[in-house]
Amino acid sequence: MTRIISKRELFASAPSAIADFTVADYLLTRLKQLDVTDIFQIPGDYVKEFTQALEHFDGINTIGAINELDAAYAADAYARCRGLAAVSLQFGVSTFSALNAIAGAWVERSPIVMISATPGADMRDITDMYDVLFHHSTGDLDADRKVYENVTVKAITLRSNVDAPGQIDELLVDALTDRRPVYIACYKEVWGQPCPRPSAAPLKPRIVRSPEATLRNAVDQAWTQISVAKNPLILAGVEVLRFGLSELLQAIIDASGFLYTTTSLGKTVLDEQGDKFIGTYSDAASIESVRNIVEASDCVLALGTIITDDYLALIETKYADMVLADTAGVRAGYFKYGDVTLQDFMQALLVKFKASKGYPIKATAPLPPKYPQPWASNSDPIYDTQPQVITYNRFFEHTMKFLQDANLLKDIVMTYGVSSAMYAATNCYGLSQGSFIASAAWQCIGFETGAASGAQLGSRKRAWTVAGDGGFMMVCQSLSTLARNQLNAVIFVMSNQVYAIEQVYVDMAAFEPGSKHPFDTFDILPKWDYVALAKAFGAEGIRVETVDQLKSELPRIAGIKNKPVLVEIVIPEKDLPGQMRRLGSE
């Protein structure tokens, strides 16, 4: 008679003797070589061999996260700062919970290594024998991998240690080459199986070359548009930053003399300084001078730019006048060249500019708006007679002035989910390269708070986060991750108790004084005691209700060490910043 194996016996059946160097050690060594010194983690029984190896691995810190979205958002921000990140999650219940964050990383080109484990060979035999549904499983033990194939460059499951080094190396090279997430799981016992050590040389992305004739045709066609333009403009995008092409972009700006702007997602692709940067272009949310220059352009040279529906008006009016080079290829007007790489095109274009008479041109960008602009003219005029009321724009007016006066802009990294605050923040000037991290294409509410720990660890700068209260409520537990790891990130919560950005697109009339149009019920949020919440999580809690309070608290906030700071910024329910009013009116 067949004896039934208990769950306890099944989990005890794993080998007790772990090899000196394992498959898990191999992956960890490769990650460390690529400057991944922190891995975000949620534990689980299937993945215990990996998590135990991580705990004792020299040179990589285990960052215990509070939930899966927290871990994956953090890994996303870390990857944007370091060039690669890793997150270790349990099979099924954890990986599915993190899917939203990994999808955002896919869209916005943030290379994360998603690490997991599945029921092992013994469990699969038992499934076949007894038709057992193992915990965390849908019944399809490959479901995780199949799902993640849609939002990763590659998704693999290692069934044994045989050829594990080759498969791991190929997977990591894919992530580095495409700057997008990858997924790796093992049968649960495989992470602890013996494995040879990797070479000492770090892995590198593959070098992909454009066909010479196609590249030449693309550059020639682009040049026919560029060379006759009277008001050319460079629109720089995030792919330039992701693929390490910022210096090449700067060389093109210098050689051409063109003015340049960036998308919201590409903000801080370069240091925001010099006389060529006109400010960030975020469609109607942009300041007036930026909008005017973009609208007057007769040739938009878009480099590494992800065109989202935030730029629908631009693409509709400038399609024929645009030269677009990104990771999908090159388009010059109506002509497309799909095999041409972004780097090859930019290098060839630089040669053209350097060899051509008439370049660099002598265009000069308008000076940045002088304080208190651009905030004062974008602030809700309803509160003009109430100077102590904090609005979105008054918040940025005073916090940006403080950061500039205290010379702190070089020491912070900003994180934003999609919110009214994100669109207002695109009006900022003077930020350092790579210091603006936003879910501007995937547009995920709540990303900013989860991203704070990864941004701070990845950049080695202080995270300076501005969240809507709805977004913060979605991932408020991330504050505990920050406190647990003694990270002094600052989380400002714009507290008006409504999903304001959602209401703008539902019915903007609700923001008008005395309006008979109420906020939709689903946009109303509960009232939270943020100071008490901060205390419960081990953070510093501050409530700010007036402009003078904000100005007096900012120096104290700047001086707090070794723990996060949660700052409730009380704003009126109906505050509608000019940036959002213009976007909503479109």
VEXDREN-2710 file (C-alpha; in Angstrom, 1 decimal):
% VEXDREN-2710
k/r/px/py/pz
1/MET/0.0/0.0/0.0
2/THR/1.3/3.5/-0.9
3/ARG/2.1/5.6/2.2
4/ILE/0.9/9.2/2.2
5/ILE/3.7/11.7/2.8
6/SER/2.8/14.5/5.2
7/LYS/3.6/18.1/4.4
8/ARG/6.1/18.2/7.3
9/GLU/8.0/15.2/5.9
10/LEU/7.9/16.7/2.5
11/PHE/9.6/19.9/3.5
12/ALA/12.1/18.0/5.7
13/SER/13.1/15.9/2.7
14/ALA/15.3/18.6/1.3
15/PRO/19.1/17.8/1.6
16/SER/20.5/19.1/4.9
17/ALA/24.0/19.5/3.6
18/ILE/24.4/22.6/1.5
19/ALA/27.3/22.9/-1.0
20/ASP/30.1/25.3/-0.3
21/PHE/29.1/27.3/-3.4
22/THR/25.6/27.0/-4.8
23/VAL/23.4/28.2/-7.6
24/ALA/22.2/31.0/-5.3
25/ASP/25.8/32.0/-4.6
26/TYR/26.5/32.1/-8.3
27/LEU/23.6/34.5/-9.0
28/LEU/24.5/36.6/-5.9
29/THR/28.1/36.9/-7.0
30/ARG/27.1/38.0/-10.5
31/LEU/24.8/40.6/-9.0
32/LYS/27.5/41.9/-6.7
33/GLN/29.9/42.3/-9.6
34/LEU/27.3/44.5/-11.2
35/ASP/27.1/46.8/-8.1
36/VAL/23.9/45.4/-6.7
37/THR/24.8/45.6/-3.1
38/ASP/21.2/45.5/-1.7
39/ILE/18.4/43.0/-2.6
40/PHE/14.8/43.5/-1.6
41/GLN/13.1/40.5/-0.2
42/ILE/9.8/38.9/1.0
43/PRO/10.5/35.4/2.5
44/GLY/8.8/32.2/1.6
45/ASP/9.2/28.4/2.1
46/TYR/9.8/27.6/-1.6
47/VAL/12.5/30.3/-1.9
48/LYS/14.1/29.6/1.4
49/GLU/17.3/28.2/-0.1
50/PHE/17.9/31.5/-1.9
51/THR/17.0/33.7/1.1
52/GLN/19.2/31.8/3.4
53/ALA/22.1/32.1/1.0
54/LEU/21.4/35.8/0.7
55/GLU/21.4/36.3/4.5
56/HIS/24.9/34.9/4.8
57/PHE/26.4/36.3/1.5
58/ASP/29.2/38.8/2.0
59/GLY/28.8/42.2/0.3
60/ILE/25.0/42.2/-0.4
61/ASN/22.5/43.5/2.2
62/THR/19.1/41.9/2.7
63/ILE/16.5/44.6/2.7
64/GLY/13.4/43.1/4.3
65/ALA/10.4/44.8/2.8
66/ILE/6.9/44.9/4.3
67/ASN/5.0/43.7/1.2
68/GLU/5.6/42.7/-2.4
69/LEU/4.7/46.1/-4.0
70/ASP/6.9/47.8/-1.5
71/ALA/9.8/45.5/-2.4
72/ALA/9.3/45.7/-6.2
73/TYR/8.8/49.5/-6.3
74/ALA/12.0/49.8/-4.3
75/ALA/13.8/47.6/-6.7
76/ASP/12.5/49.6/-9.6
77/ALA/13.9/52.9/-8.1
78/TYR/17.2/51.1/-7.2
79/ALA/17.6/49.9/-10.8
80/ARG/17.1/53.4/-12.1
81/CYS/19.9/54.7/-9.9
82/ARG/22.4/51.7/-10.2
83/GLY/21.6/50.2/-13.5
84/LEU/20.3/46.9/-12.1
85/ALA/18.3/45.7/-9.1
86/ALA/17.1/42.4/-7.7
87/VAL/14.0/41.4/-5.7
88/SER/13.5/38.0/-4.1
89/LEU/9.8/36.8/-3.7
90/GLN/7.8/33.8/-2.9
91/PHE/6.1/31.8/-5.6
92/GLY/2.6/32.7/-6.6
93/VAL/1.2/34.8/-3.8
94/SER/4.2/37.1/-3.8
95/THR/5.2/37.2/-7.5
96/PHE/1.6/37.9/-8.5
97/SER/1.3/40.7/-6.0
98/ALA/4.4/42.4/-7.4
99/LEU/3.3/42.1/-11.0
100/ASN/2.1/45.7/-11.2
101/ALA/5.5/47.1/-10.2
102/ILE/7.4/44.9/-12.6
103/ALA/5.0/45.9/-15.4
104/GLY/5.9/49.5/-14.7
105/ALA/9.6/48.7/-14.8
106/TRP/9.0/47.0/-18.1
107/VAL/7.3/50.1/-19.6
108/GLU/9.8/52.6/-18.2
109/ARG/12.9/50.4/-18.8
110/SER/14.1/49.6/-15.4
111/PRO/16.1/46.4/-15.2
112/ILE/15.0/44.3/-12.2
113/VAL/16.0/40.6/-11.6
114/MET/12.9/39.0/-10.2
115/ILE/14.0/35.9/-8.2
116/SER/11.7/33.2/-7.0
117/ALA/11.3/29.4/-6.6
118/THR/8.6/26.9/-7.5
119/PRO/7.5/23.6/-6.1
120/GLY/10.4/21.2/-6.7
121/ALA/10.8/17.9/-8.5
122/ASP/9.5/15.9/-5.5
123/MET/6.4/18.0/-5.2
124/ARG/5.7/17.7/-8.9
125/ASP/5.9/13.9/-8.7
126/ILE/3.4/14.0/-5.8
127/THR/1.1/16.2/-7.9
128/ASP/1.2/13.6/-10.7
129/MET/0.6/10.7/-8.2
130/TYR/-2.1/12.2/-6.1
131/ASP/-3.4/15.2/-8.0
132/VAL/-2.4/17.5/-5.1
133/LEU/-2.8/21.3/-5.3
134/PHE/0.2/22.8/-3.6
135/HIS/-0.1/26.0/-1.7
136/HIS/0.3/29.3/-3.6
137/SER/-0.3/27.5/-6.8
138/THR/-3.1/28.0/-9.4
139/GLY/-2.7/24.4/-10.4
140/ASP/-0.3/25.3/-13.1
141/LEU/3.2/25.2/-11.6
142/ASP/4.5/27.3/-14.5
143/ALA/1.9/30.0/-14.2
144/ASP/4.3/32.5/-12.7
145/ARG/6.7/32.2/-15.5
146/LYS/4.0/32.4/-18.1
147/VAL/2.6/35.6/-16.6
148/TYR/6.0/37.2/-16.3
149/GLU/6.9/36.5/-19.9
150/ASN/4.6/39.4/-20.7
151/VAL/6.5/42.0/-18.7
152/THR/10.1/40.7/-18.9
153/VAL/12.8/40.3/-21.5
154/LYS/13.1/36.7/-20.5
155/ALA/11.5/34.4/-17.9
156/ILE/13.1/31.1/-17.1
157/THR/12.8/28.3/-14.5
158/LEU/15.9/26.2/-13.7
159/ARG/15.0/22.6/-13.2
160/SER/18.5/21.6/-12.0
161/ASN/22.0/23.0/-11.5
162/VAL/23.1/21.7/-14.9
163/ASP/23.9/24.6/-17.1
164/ALA/22.7/27.1/-14.4
165/PRO/25.7/29.4/-14.8
166/GLY/25.1/29.7/-18.5
167/GLN/21.4/30.4/-18.1
168/ILE/22.0/32.9/-15.3
169/ASP/24.6/34.8/-17.3
170/GLU/22.4/34.9/-20.4
171/LEU/19.5/36.2/-18.4
172/LEU/21.5/39.0/-16.8
173/VAL/23.0/40.0/-20.1
174/ASP/19.5/40.2/-21.5
175/ALA/18.5/42.6/-18.6
176/LEU/21.6/44.7/-19.2
177/THR/21.2/44.8/-22.9
178/ASP/17.5/45.7/-23.0
179/ARG/17.3/47.6/-19.7
180/ARG/14.2/45.7/-18.7
181/PRO/13.2/43.2/-16.1
182/VAL/13.9/39.5/-16.2
183/TYR/12.4/36.6/-14.2
184/ILE/14.3/33.6/-12.8
185/ALA/12.8/30.8/-10.7
186/CYS/14.2/27.4/-9.7
187/TYR/12.7/24.2/-8.5
188/LYS/13.0/24.9/-4.8
189/GLU/15.9/22.6/-4.2
190/VAL/18.0/24.0/-7.0
191/TRP/19.1/27.2/-5.3
192/GLY/21.0/25.1/-2.8
193/GLN/22.7/22.7/-5.3
194/PRO/26.4/23.0/-6.0
195/CYS/27.6/25.2/-8.8
196/PRO/31.0/26.4/-10.1
197/ARG/32.1/29.9/-9.4
198/PRO/31.8/32.6/-12.1
199/SER/34.7/34.4/-13.7
200/ALA/35.9/37.6/-12.0
201/ALA/34.9/39.8/-14.9
202/PRO/31.5/41.4/-14.6
203/LEU/29.0/40.7/-17.3
204/LYS/28.4/43.4/-19.9
205/PRO/25.5/44.1/-22.3
206/ARG/25.6/42.8/-25.8
207/ILE/26.8/45.2/-28.4
208/VAL/24.2/45.5/-31.2
209/ARG/25.3/47.3/-34.4
210/SER/23.1/48.9/-37.0
211/PRO/23.4/47.8/-40.6
212/GLU/25.7/50.3/-42.2
213/ALA/23.5/51.1/-45.2
214/THR/20.4/51.5/-43.1
215/LEU/22.1/53.7/-40.6
216/ARG/23.4/55.9/-43.4
217/ASN/20.0/56.2/-44.9
218/ALA/18.4/57.1/-41.6
219/VAL/21.0/59.8/-40.8
220/ASP/20.8/61.2/-44.3
221/GLN/17.0/61.4/-44.1
222/ALA/17.1/62.9/-40.7
223/TRP/19.7/65.5/-41.8
224/THR/17.4/66.7/-44.6
225/GLN/15.0/67.8/-42.0
226/ILE/17.4/69.0/-39.4
227/SER/19.6/71.1/-41.7
228/VAL/16.7/73.2/-43.1
229/ALA/15.0/73.8/-39.7
230/LYS/14.8/77.4/-38.4
231/ASN/13.7/76.5/-34.9
232/PRO/15.1/73.0/-34.1
233/LEU/14.8/71.6/-30.7
234/ILE/16.0/68.4/-28.9
235/LEU/13.4/66.5/-26.8
236/ALA/15.5/64.1/-24.6
237/GLY/13.9/61.0/-23.1
238/VAL/14.6/58.5/-20.4
239/GLU/16.2/55.9/-22.7
240/VAL/19.3/58.2/-23.0
241/LEU/19.8/57.9/-19.2
242/ARG/19.0/54.2/-19.0
243/PHE/21.5/53.2/-21.7
244/GLY/24.3/55.5/-20.4
245/LEU/24.1/57.9/-23.3
246/SER/23.9/61.2/-21.3
247/GLU/27.5/62.3/-22.3
248/LEU/26.7/61.6/-25.9
249/LEU/23.5/63.7/-25.6
250/GLN/25.5/66.5/-24.1
251/ALA/28.0/66.3/-27.0
252/ILE/25.2/66.6/-29.5
253/ILE/23.8/69.6/-27.7
254/ASP/27.2/71.3/-27.7
255/ALA/28.0/70.5/-31.3
256/SER/24.5/71.5/-32.6
257/GLY/23.8/74.5/-30.3
258/PHE/20.2/73.3/-30.2
259/LEU/18.0/74.1/-27.2
260/TYR/16.7/71.1/-25.4
261/THR/13.9/70.0/-23.2
262/THR/13.0/66.6/-21.6
263/THR/9.9/64.6/-21.1
264/SER/8.5/64.1/-17.6
265/LEU/9.9/60.6/-17.5
266/GLY/13.2/61.8/-18.9
267/LYS/13.6/64.7/-16.5
268/THR/17.2/65.0/-15.2
269/VAL/18.6/63.0/-18.1
270/LEU/21.3/65.7/-17.7
271/ASP/22.1/68.1/-15.0
272/GLU/19.6/70.9/-15.3
273/GLN/22.0/73.7/-15.9
274/GLY/23.6/75.7/-18.7
275/ASP/22.0/78.0/-21.3
276/LYS/20.5/75.3/-23.5
277/PHE/17.9/73.7/-21.1
278/ILE/14.5/75.4/-21.5
279/GLY/12.8/73.4/-18.8
280/THR/10.9/70.1/-18.8
281/TYR/8.1/69.7/-21.3
282/SER/5.0/68.0/-19.8
283/ASP/2.4/69.2/-22.4
284/ALA/-0.1/71.7/-20.8
285/ALA/1.5/71.3/-17.4
286/SER/4.6/73.0/-18.7
287/ILE/5.4/76.6/-17.9
288/GLU/4.4/79.0/-20.7
289/SER/7.9/79.7/-22.1
290/VAL/8.6/76.0/-22.5
291/ARG/5.2/75.4/-24.3
292/ASN/5.9/78.4/-26.6
293/ILE/9.3/77.1/-27.7
294/VAL/8.1/73.6/-28.3
295/GLU/5.1/74.8/-30.3
296/ALA/7.3/77.1/-32.4
297/SER/9.8/74.3/-33.2
298/ASP/9.9/73.2/-36.8
299/CYS/12.1/70.1/-36.1
300/VAL/11.8/68.1/-32.9
301/LEU/14.8/65.8/-32.6
302/ALA/13.5/63.3/-30.0
303/LEU/16.3/61.1/-28.6
304/GLY/15.5/58.2/-26.4
305/THR/12.0/59.5/-25.9
306/ILE/9.1/57.3/-24.9
307/ILE/6.1/59.0/-26.4
308/THR/3.0/58.5/-24.2
309/ASP/-0.5/59.9/-24.5
310/ASP/0.7/62.8/-22.3
311/TYR/2.3/64.0/-25.6
312/LEU/-0.6/63.2/-27.9
313/ALA/-1.1/66.8/-28.9
314/LEU/2.7/67.1/-29.7
315/ILE/2.8/64.0/-31.8
316/GLU/-0.4/65.0/-33.7
317/THR/1.0/68.5/-34.6
318/LYS/4.7/67.6/-35.0
319/TYR/4.7/64.1/-36.5
320/ALA/6.0/65.1/-39.9
321/ASP/8.5/67.5/-38.3
322/MET/9.9/65.0/-35.9
323/VAL/13.0/62.9/-36.0
324/LEU/12.5/60.2/-33.4
325/ALA/15.3/57.8/-32.3
326/ASP/14.6/55.3/-29.6
327/THR/15.3/51.6/-28.8
328/ALA/12.7/50.6/-31.4
329/GLY/14.6/52.3/-34.3
330/VAL/14.6/55.6/-36.0
331/ARG/11.8/57.6/-37.7
332/ALA/12.5/60.7/-39.7
333/GLY/9.3/62.3/-40.7
334/TYR/7.3/59.4/-42.3
335/PHE/10.4/57.2/-43.0
336/LYS/11.2/54.4/-40.6
337/TYR/14.4/52.5/-40.0
338/GLY/13.8/49.7/-37.5
339/ASP/17.3/48.2/-37.4
340/VAL/19.1/51.4/-36.4
341/THR/20.2/51.6/-32.7
342/LEU/19.8/54.7/-30.6
343/GLN/23.5/54.8/-29.8
344/ASP/24.7/54.4/-33.4
345/PHE/22.3/57.0/-34.6
346/MET/23.3/59.5/-32.0
347/GLN/27.0/58.9/-32.7
348/ALA/26.5/59.3/-36.5
349/LEU/24.5/62.5/-35.9
350/LEU/27.2/63.9/-33.7
351/VAL/29.7/63.4/-36.6
352/LYS/27.4/65.3/-38.9
353/PHE/27.1/68.2/-36.6
354/LYS/30.8/68.5/-36.0
355/ALA/31.5/68.3/-39.8
356/SER/28.8/70.8/-40.9
357/LYS/29.3/74.5/-41.2
358/GLY/26.7/76.6/-39.4
359/TYR/26.9/74.5/-36.2
360/PRO/26.8/75.1/-33.3
361/ILE/24.0/77.6/-33.6
362/LYS/23.8/80.4/-31.1
363/ALA/20.4/79.7/-29.5
364/THR/20.0/80.6/-25.8
365/ALA/17.3/79.3/-23.6
366/PRO/15.2/81.7/-21.6
367/LEU/16.4/82.2/-18.0
368/PRO/14.6/80.0/-15.5
369/PRO/11.6/81.7/-13.9
370/LYS/12.7/83.9/-11.0
371/TYR/11.4/83.0/-7.6
372/PRO/8.5/82.9/-6.6
373/GLN/7.8/81.8/-10.2
374/PRO/6.7/79.5/-11.8
375/TRP/4.8/78.6/-8.6
376/ALA/3.0/81.8/-7.9
377/SER/1.3/82.1/-11.3
378/ASN/0.3/78.4/-11.2
379/SER/-1.1/78.5/-7.7
380/ASP/-4.9/78.3/-7.3
381/PRO/-6.1/81.9/-7.4
382/ILE/-8.9/81.1/-5.1
383/TYR/-6.4/81.4/-2.2
384/ASP/-4.8/84.7/-3.2
385/THR/-6.3/86.4/-0.2
386/GLN/-5.2/83.6/2.1
387/PRO/-1.4/83.8/2.1
388/GLN/-1.0/81.2/4.8
389/VAL/-3.0/78.5/3.1
390/ILE/-0.7/75.8/1.5
391/THR/-1.5/74.9/-2.0
392/TYR/0.4/72.5/-4.3
393/ASN/2.4/75.3/-5.9
394/ARG/3.1/77.1/-2.6
395/PHE/4.5/73.9/-1.3
396/PHE/6.9/73.7/-4.2
397/GLU/7.6/77.4/-4.1
398/HIS/9.0/77.2/-0.5
399/THR/10.5/73.7/-0.5
400/MET/12.4/74.4/-3.7
401/LYS/13.7/77.7/-2.4
402/PHE/14.8/76.0/0.8
403/LEU/16.6/73.3/-1.1
404/GLN/18.4/75.8/-3.4
405/ASP/19.3/78.2/-0.6
406/ALA/20.6/75.3/1.6
407/ASN/22.5/73.8/-1.4
408/LEU/20.8/70.5/-0.9
409/LEU/19.5/69.8/-4.4
410/LYS/22.7/67.9/-5.2
411/ASP/22.1/65.6/-2.2
412/ILE/18.6/64.4/-2.8
413/VAL/16.7/62.2/-5.2
414/MET/13.0/62.9/-5.8
415/THR/10.4/60.2/-6.3
416/TYR/6.9/60.6/-7.6
417/GLY/3.9/58.5/-8.5
418/VAL/1.3/59.9/-10.8
419/SER/-0.4/62.8/-9.0
420/SER/-1.0/66.5/-9.2
421/ALA/2.4/66.9/-7.3
422/MET/4.2/65.1/-10.1
423/TYR/3.0/67.4/-12.8
424/ALA/3.7/70.5/-10.6
425/ALA/7.2/69.1/-9.9
426/THR/8.0/68.9/-13.6
427/ASN/8.3/72.8/-13.4
428/CYS/11.3/72.5/-11.1
429/TYR/14.7/73.7/-12.4
430/GLY/18.3/73.0/-11.1
431/LEU/18.0/69.2/-10.4
432/SER/21.0/66.9/-10.7
433/GLN/21.3/64.2/-13.3
434/GLY/19.2/61.1/-12.4
435/SER/17.6/62.8/-9.4
436/PHE/14.0/62.7/-10.6
437/ILE/12.3/59.3/-10.5
438/ALA/8.6/59.2/-11.5
439/SER/6.0/56.7/-12.7
440/ALA/5.3/59.1/-15.6
441/ALA/4.5/56.6/-18.3
442/TRP/3.0/53.6/-16.4
443/GLN/1.4/56.3/-14.2
444/CYS/1.0/54.3/-11.0
445/ILE/-0.5/55.9/-7.9
446/GLY/1.5/54.9/-4.9
447/PHE/4.8/54.2/-6.6
448/GLU/6.6/57.2/-5.0
449/THR/6.5/55.9/-1.4
450/GLY/7.5/52.4/-2.2
451/ALA/10.3/53.7/-4.4
452/ALA/11.8/55.9/-1.6
453/SER/13.9/53.1/0.0
454/GLY/15.3/51.9/-3.4
455/ALA/16.0/55.4/-4.5
456/GLN/17.9/56.2/-1.3
457/LEU/19.9/53.0/-1.2
458/GLY/20.6/53.0/-5.0
459/SER/21.6/56.6/-5.3
460/ARG/23.2/57.0/-1.9
461/LYS/21.4/60.3/-1.6
462/ARG/18.4/61.2/0.5
463/ALA/15.0/60.4/-0.9
464/TRP/12.7/63.4/-1.1
465/THR/9.3/62.1/-1.9
466/VAL/6.0/63.9/-2.5
467/ALA/2.9/61.7/-2.5
468/GLY/-0.8/62.3/-2.8
469/ASP/-2.7/61.0/0.3
470/GLY/-4.5/58.4/-1.9
471/GLY/-1.2/57.1/-3.2
472/PHE/0.4/57.0/0.2
473/MET/-2.5/55.1/1.6
474/MET/-1.9/52.4/-1.0
475/VAL/1.6/51.6/0.2
476/CYS/1.9/53.3/3.6
477/GLN/3.6/50.2/5.0
478/SER/6.7/51.3/3.1
479/LEU/7.3/53.8/5.8
480/SER/8.1/50.8/8.1
481/THR/10.6/49.5/5.6
482/LEU/12.4/52.9/5.7
483/ALA/12.3/52.9/9.5
484/ARG/13.5/49.3/9.8
485/ASN/16.6/50.1/7.7
486/GLN/17.2/53.5/9.3
487/LEU/16.7/55.5/6.1
488/ASN/16.0/59.1/6.7
489/ALA/13.8/59.6/3.6
490/VAL/11.3/62.4/3.7
491/ILE/7.7/61.6/2.7
492/PHE/5.5/64.6/2.2
493/VAL/1.8/63.7/2.0
494/MET/-0.3/66.3/0.2
495/SER/-3.4/65.8/2.4
496/ASN/-6.7/66.9/1.0
497/GLN/-8.6/63.7/1.5
498/VAL/-9.5/63.2/-2.2
499/TYR/-8.1/61.5/-5.3
500/ALA/-7.7/65.0/-6.8
501/ILE/-6.0/63.9/-10.0
502/GLU/-8.8/61.4/-10.7
503/GLN/-11.5/64.0/-10.0
504/VAL/-9.9/66.3/-12.6
505/TYR/-10.5/63.8/-15.3
506/VAL/-14.0/62.9/-14.1
507/ASP/-15.4/66.3/-13.6
508/MET/-13.2/69.3/-13.1
509/ALA/-16.2/71.5/-12.2
510/ALA/-16.1/70.1/-8.7
511/PHE/-13.1/72.2/-7.9
512/GLU/-14.9/75.5/-8.6
513/PRO/-15.9/77.6/-5.5
514/GLY/-19.5/77.0/-4.6
515/SER/-19.9/74.4/-7.3
516/LYS/-23.0/72.2/-7.3
517/HIS/-20.9/69.4/-8.7
518/PRO/-19.7/67.4/-5.7
519/PHE/-16.6/65.2/-5.7
520/ASP/-17.5/61.7/-6.8
521/THR/-17.9/59.4/-3.9
522/PHE/-15.2/57.1/-5.1
523/ASP/-12.7/60.0/-5.0
524/ILE/-13.3/60.7/-1.3
525/LEU/-10.6/59.3/1.0
526/PRO/-10.8/58.5/4.8
527/LYS/-9.2/60.8/7.3
528/TRP/-5.9/59.5/8.7
529/ASP/-3.9/60.6/11.7
530/TYR/-0.5/60.7/10.0
531/VAL/1.5/61.7/13.0
532/ALA/0.2/58.8/15.0
533/LEU/0.8/56.5/12.0
534/ALA/4.4/57.7/11.8
535/LYS/5.0/57.0/15.5
536/ALA/3.5/53.5/15.1
537/PHE/6.0/52.7/12.2
538/GLY/9.0/54.2/14.0
539/ALA/9.2/57.4/11.9
540/GLU/9.1/61.1/12.8
541/GLY/5.7/62.5/12.2
542/ILE/5.0/66.2/11.5
543/ARG/1.8/68.0/10.6
544/VAL/2.0/71.3/8.7
545/GLU/-1.0/73.5/8.2
546/THR/0.4/76.9/7.2
547/VAL/3.1/78.4/5.0
548/ASP/4.9/79.8/8.0
549/GLN/4.9/76.3/9.6
550/LEU/6.3/74.8/6.4
551/LYS/9.1/77.3/6.3
552/SER/10.0/76.8/9.9
553/GLU/9.9/72.9/9.8
554/LEU/12.0/72.5/6.6
555/PRO/15.4/73.1/8.4
556/ARG/14.4/70.7/11.1
557/ILE/13.4/68.1/8.6
558/ALA/16.7/68.5/6.8
559/GLY/18.6/67.8/10.0
560/ILE/16.8/64.5/10.9
561/LYS/19.1/61.4/10.7
562/ASN/18.6/57.7/10.9
563/LYS/14.8/57.5/10.6
564/PRO/12.2/58.5/8.0
565/VAL/10.1/61.7/8.3
566/LEU/6.4/61.6/7.4
567/VAL/5.2/65.2/6.8
568/GLU/1.4/65.8/6.4
569/ILE/1.0/68.9/4.3
570/VAL/-2.6/70.1/4.8
571/ILE/-4.0/71.6/1.7
572/PRO/-7.6/72.5/0.7
573/GLU/-9.8/69.8/-0.7
574/LYS/-10.5/72.0/-3.8
575/ASP/-7.0/73.2/-4.5
576/LEU/-6.5/72.9/-8.2
577/PRO/-3.0/73.8/-9.4
578/GLY/-2.8/75.6/-12.8
579/GLN/-0.8/72.7/-14.2
580/MET/-3.7/70.3/-13.6
581/ARG/-6.3/72.8/-14.6
582/ARG/-4.7/73.1/-18.1
583/LEU/-4.2/69.3/-18.4
584/GLY/-7.8/68.7/-17.4
585/SER/-9.1/71.3/-19.9
586/GLU/-7.4/69.5/-22.7
END
